Amino acid sequence: MYADDLKLVTNFNKQTGVTNLQSILDNLYDWTVQWQLNINLSKCRVLHLGNAANSHPVSYFINGVKLVDECSVGDLGVLT
């Protein structure tokens, strides 16, 4: 069983945003383990939007696996 097409979107400030988003990812992973749902980490991507998106690159992880950063992602054929 797989969870399909989950998207996490958040606004955040520089002081707490990175920590909060990583915490959300950690909680999501714990939830999937509890409910025996697998996350296909090879399909997980990070898309940073906004003026400062490329000036301070940040890495995010799920279960110790670094998520791939993308400049654009497709969703139902629409590129963002």
PLY file of the C-alpha trace (Angstrom):
ply
format ascii 1.0
element vertex 80
property float x
property float y
property float z
element edge 79
property int vertex1
property int vertex2
end_header
0.00 0.00 0.00
1.27 3.47 -0.89
0.13 6.97 -0.05
-0.37 8.81 -3.32
0.32 12.43 -4.28
0.83 14.05 -0.92
2.00 17.65 -0.96
3.20 19.68 1.98
3.01 23.44 1.55
4.03 25.97 4.15
4.93 29.60 4.64
7.75 30.18 7.05
10.23 32.67 8.34
14.00 32.20 8.35
14.23 31.61 12.10
11.82 28.72 12.60
10.69 27.60 9.17
13.39 25.05 8.37
13.09 23.37 11.75
9.29 23.34 11.59
9.17 21.84 8.09
11.71 19.14 9.00
9.63 18.35 12.09
6.54 17.99 9.90
8.44 15.60 7.62
9.60 13.58 10.63
6.03 13.37 11.95
4.76 12.36 8.51
7.31 9.55 8.35
6.38 8.34 11.85
2.71 8.35 10.83
3.41 6.29 7.70
5.36 3.75 9.74
2.52 3.52 12.28
-0.05 2.90 9.54
2.30 0.69 7.47
2.25 3.01 4.45
5.39 3.26 2.36
6.82 6.50 1.03
8.60 6.16 -2.29
11.53 8.43 -1.43
12.86 8.28 -4.99
9.76 10.26 -6.05
9.93 12.85 -3.25
11.01 16.36 -4.26
11.53 19.76 -2.65
10.52 22.92 -4.48
11.50 26.25 -2.93
9.45 29.22 -4.08
9.94 32.92 -3.43
12.60 35.60 -3.66
15.01 33.97 -1.20
14.44 30.39 -2.41
17.80 30.01 -4.13
19.88 32.29 -1.90
19.92 29.94 1.11
19.59 26.33 -0.07
18.32 24.04 2.67
18.24 20.25 2.67
15.34 18.24 4.00
15.34 14.56 4.92
12.91 11.70 5.42
14.24 8.82 7.49
17.78 10.08 6.91
17.39 10.21 3.12
18.05 13.64 1.57
15.16 14.82 -0.59
16.01 16.00 -4.10
15.77 19.75 -4.77
14.03 20.75 -8.00
13.70 24.01 -9.91
10.27 22.99 -11.18
7.92 20.08 -10.67
5.06 18.67 -12.71
1.61 18.02 -11.33
-0.96 16.53 -13.69
1.02 17.87 -16.62
1.37 21.42 -15.24
4.87 22.62 -14.41
5.37 24.80 -11.34
0 1
1 2
2 3
3 4
4 5
5 6
6 7
7 8
8 9
9 10
10 11
11 12
12 13
13 14
14 15
15 16
16 17
17 18
18 19
19 20
20 21
21 22
22 23
23 24
24 25
25 26
26 27
27 28
28 29
29 30
30 31
31 32
32 33
33 34
34 35
35 36
36 37
37 38
38 39
39 40
40 41
41 42
42 43
43 44
44 45
45 46
46 47
47 48
48 49
49 50
50 51
51 52
52 53
53 54
54 55
55 56
56 57
57 58
58 59
59 60
60 61
61 62
62 63
63 64
64 65
65 66
66 67
67 68
68 69
69 70
70 71
71 72
72 73
73 74
74 75
75 76
76 77
77 78
78 79
